[in-house]
Amino acid sequence: MDPHASQQPAGEAGPPLDRRAELSEFLRTRRARLKPEDVGMPDFGRHRRVPGLRREELAQLAGVSVAYYTRLEQGNGQNVSAEVLGAISRALRLSDAEHAHLTHLAKPKQHKKKQGARPQQVRGALRQLIDTLDGVPAYITGRRTDVLVWNRMAAALFGDWSEMPAQERNWARMVFLKPGYQELFVEWEQKAIDIVCMLRMEAGCYPDDPRLSALVGELSVKSEDFRRLWATHDVKEKNYGVKRLRHPLVGDLSLQFESFQLTGDSDQILVTYHAEPGSPSAEALRLLGSWGRDASRAGAATPP
């Protein structure tokens, strides 16, 4: 692992995200995706002025007054109770992740000032742990999808991040701004959606993080795809699954990934990738392991 891999990526600060606007848009977009027939209500209007449910219909489903719900959708969640948020979540058919996001937006926790500027530290024992996973690509991410530490197999699979400036060791920047990652992920669109959903959830937890708002601003300016996906206000958690990669050196791989939230720092996540034993992907990983860090350099010189 690179000796500087645990350094906190640097970045300029930006203005805080508007929590009230985030709450307003999140509720509006969740309401817009529901139709009256989806929730067992009659649809008497052929020419509806708004997509999805009307505010009056949503308020009726949640058991609150229209005026109360309207204030909430306008971003005023200061005095809303957990019970009302639960009723609204059920009416909107929110997932657990969406309900948590709504709660963070409506009833934000108080964080210490400059918390977002504190360096993220990875415990030495964890750095040693991922180095012992010799045949398994593994890395630890922190806030804002920053890549904090990784092992040599992760460098072989995803590229040697030690050669990047610290600020660029960030999954959101890599996925949206580096063409090589669009070629690496076979289902690039899904990877991009997952990244945006993670950033949206973090924006709900830490709306005052200046570096997060700077990252969102940078990606919004530089990537049309990011702007499109950010406007959906979607949030979700994806802790495991399958990723299909097309590595320039060893070709196609189908890998299982697992994500583990680390004890002691809920903002840090350990991610591992492995292949089914005896599969072509397992042989491809073994080959990559024999190349080590040189795999990314050899792959860069190999035509697809």
BELCOR-V540584 format. One record per backbone hydrogen bond with DSSP energy under -0.5 kcal/mol. CO is the residue of the C=O (numbers start at 0). NH is the residue of the N-H. If there is no record, write none. Layout:
co->(CO,CO)
nh->(NH,NH)
//
This chain:
co->(1,3,16,17,18,19,20,21,22,23,24,25,26,27,28,30,30,33,34,34,35,35,36,41,43,45,53,54,55,56,57,58,58,64,65,66,67,68,69,70,71,74,76,80,81,82,83,84,85,86,87,88,88,89,94,95,96,97,98,99,100,101,102,108,111,113,113,114,118,120,122,122,123,124,125,126,127,128,128,129,131,132,134,136,137,138,139,139,140,141,142,144,145,145,148,150,151,152,153,154,158,159,160,164,164,165,167,168,169,170,171,172,173,176,177,177,178,178,179,180,183,183,184,185,186,187,188,189,190,191,192,193,194,195,196,197,198,199,200,201,205,206,207,208,209,209,210,211,212,213,214,215,216,217,218,222,223,224,225,226,228,229,238,240,242,242,243,243,244,246,250,252,252,254,255,256,257,259,261,264,267,268,268,269,270,271,273,275,278,279,280,281,282,283,284,285,286,287,290,291,292,292,293,294,295,296,298,300)
nh->(4,6,18,21,22,23,24,25,26,27,28,29,30,31,32,33,52,52,37,38,38,40,39,43,45,47,57,58,59,60,61,62,63,68,69,70,71,72,73,75,74,76,79,84,85,86,87,88,89,90,91,92,93,92,98,99,100,101,102,103,104,105,106,110,114,116,117,117,120,122,125,126,127,128,129,130,131,131,132,132,133,135,136,272,150,270,147,148,268,144,145,170,141,147,139,154,155,156,157,158,160,162,163,167,168,168,169,146,173,174,175,176,177,178,180,181,181,182,183,184,185,245,187,187,190,191,192,193,194,195,196,197,198,199,200,201,202,203,204,205,208,16,209,212,13,213,214,215,216,217,218,219,220,221,222,226,227,228,229,230,231,232,258,256,244,254,185,186,252,250,246,244,254,242,273,240,271,269,264,267,261,140,270,259,138,257,255,278,282,283,284,285,286,287,288,289,290,291,293,294,295,296,297,298,299,300,301,302)
//
